[in-house]
Amino acid sequence: MHDAVDMVKGKEEKEILLYCTGGIRCEKASAWFKHNGFKNVNQLYGGIIEYAKEIKEKNLPNKFLGKNFVFDQRMGERIGNQIVSQCHQCGTPCDTRKLR
């Protein structure tokens, strides 16, 4: 986290928005930024997982593009229908990874 603070040194008055998979790392990171003098630090509470749940429950427009990384055998959770990556061999749209 030292590197992240170093990257934005001198911008302590700027607004920072943090988001992560489930919100836990953002809790730690936002506290660290505040400890290092950043004034306007915000986060997406509950992370992308909670965001996905809310947009489905409330029928809201999805502004998240791509897949959300998750820490289980799935490796990713689809939030919308967009595919934002491509196969490194053939160039076709692809967001799955086969494990060997």
C-alpha positions in Angstrom: 0.0 0.0 0.0 3.0 2.3 0.4 3.3 2.3 -3.4 -0.3 3.5 -3.9 0.2 6.3 -1.5 3.5 7.3 -3.1 1.8 7.3 -6.6 -0.6 10.1 -5.5 1.7 12.0 -3.1 1.0 15.7 -3.5 -2.7 15.2 -4.4 -4.0 14.8 -0.8 -6.9 17.2 -1.5 -8.2 15.2 -4.5 -11.1 12.9 -4.2 -10.2 9.2 -4.0 -12.7 6.4 -4.8 -11.7 2.8 -3.9 -13.5 -0.3 -5.0 -12.6 -4.0 -4.7 -14.3 -7.4 -4.9 -16.0 -7.5 -1.5 -15.1 -4.3 0.2 -12.6 -5.6 2.8 -9.4 -4.5 1.2 -11.0 -1.1 0.6 -11.6 -0.7 4.3 -7.9 -1.2 5.0 -6.7 0.9 2.0 -9.0 3.8 2.9 -7.8 3.9 6.5 -4.2 3.9 5.2 -4.8 6.8 2.8 -6.5 8.8 5.6 -3.6 7.9 7.9 -1.3 9.4 5.3 -3.1 12.7 5.1 -5.7 12.2 2.3 -8.9 14.1 3.2 -11.6 12.9 0.8 -11.3 9.1 0.6 -14.5 7.2 -0.3 -15.2 3.6 -1.1 -17.9 1.4 -2.7 -19.2 -0.3 0.4 -19.6 -4.1 0.0 -17.5 -3.9 -3.1 -18.4 -5.0 -6.6 -20.3 -8.1 -5.2 -22.7 -5.8 -3.3 -23.0 -3.5 -6.3 -24.0 -6.4 -8.6 -26.5 -7.6 -6.1 -28.1 -4.1 -5.8 -28.3 -3.4 -9.5 -30.1 -6.8 -10.0 -32.5 -6.3 -7.0 -33.4 -2.7 -7.9 -33.2 -3.1 -11.7 -30.6 -0.3 -12.0 -28.3 0.3 -15.0 -25.0 -1.5 -14.7 -21.9 0.7 -15.1 -19.4 -2.0 -14.3 -17.7 -3.4 -17.4 -16.1 -6.8 -17.5 -15.9 -9.6 -15.0 -15.3 -9.2 -11.3 -12.4 -11.3 -9.9 -13.5 -13.7 -7.2 -11.4 -15.8 -4.9 -12.7 -19.2 -5.7 -12.5 -21.8 -8.5 -14.6 -19.6 -10.8 -11.9 -16.9 -10.9 -14.5 -14.4 -12.1 -18.1 -13.5 -11.8 -20.0 -11.9 -14.7 -21.6 -8.6 -13.8 -22.8 -7.6 -17.2 -22.7 -9.0 -20.8 -19.7 -7.1 -21.9 -16.5 -8.9 -22.8 -13.6 -6.4 -22.5 -10.7 -8.7 -23.2 -9.5 -10.9 -26.1 -7.7 -14.2 -26.7 -4.0 -13.5 -26.8 -3.6 -16.1 -29.6 -6.5 -15.4 -32.1 -7.8 -12.0 -31.0 -11.5 -13.0 -30.5 -13.4 -11.6 -27.6 -12.8 -13.8 -24.6 -13.0 -13.5 -20.8 -12.6 -17.1 -19.7 -9.4 -18.9 -18.7 -9.0 -22.7 -18.8 -7.0 -24.0 -15.9 -4.6 -26.8 -16.6 
